[in-house]
Amino acid sequence: MSEQDGAPVVTYEVRGPVAVVRLNRPEYTNAQNSKVTYALDAAFTRAVNDNDVKVIVLGGNGEHFCGGHDIGTPGRDIDQSFERKAVIWYDHVDKEGVDSRFARESEVYLGMCRRWREIPKPMIAMVQGACIAGGLMLAWSCDFIIASDDAFFSDPVVRMGIPGVEYFAHPWVMNPRAAKEFLYTGARLSAQRAEALGMVNHVVPRADLETEVMATAERIAEMPRLGLALTKKAVNQAEDLMGMRSGMDSVFGLHHAAHAHNAEVGKDSLAGLDARGMAAANKKAAGEGDEA
Ligand code: ZN
């Protein structure tokens, strides 16, 4: 069933103590529109509220985990309002310029990813194929990543004149020098290289990805709920003491200076690059291959 036929943009299933949440726009490389981020938020809330769920797995249906934020599918919905479950900012609709853009990105990008990172249950990202830009934000919001051997990661938004995606975890999930090369080039980071840099915990054959992730999730689920929740908070607090939270706040301002600059001097806040334009530019820079 396709999206046009009413398929849900996010699927949810419970297998024993594990909730499996999957992006479900495979025909658009699971691009995230607001409908998707609110559906993810609802799915995670459901998993948190279910006392029988101990661990959450986040994956994507189809060839790719996630090709990024929706900057060009028929389901792009940046002008729509959704019911906000948590107050992060005011609604962006019927506002102009930064008043709208900052509100929307505070809510559906940085704000939601931060809240998801704080979910008091372990979360594993199960990544195959492309994990690009906004896709990184989802994978990085999880506690760790298990990737298939064909997975690759990239953040090419510097091509828009913007210093990386809104959830700016790059210097913390890999080392700062690797983060600079990753951002400066926009090039694909292979699963194997991502593992060597510590960004990915394990790389497994594509055919074994789900089995390996579920085995890890079930092993984690044997630990006591409170022990897991407090341990997650302990590591997150340590990460924030390494400056991640305040670093992200400072970079979010730079990110919006870049969007505003683009809108001021060009035709839109994305430097005129839609999904097709980005894919073509990335392909040209790589000198070969297909860019998701
Ligand atoms: Zn942005």
Residues whose N, C-alpha, C, O or C-beta is under 5 A from the ligand:
A	BS01	ZN	E105
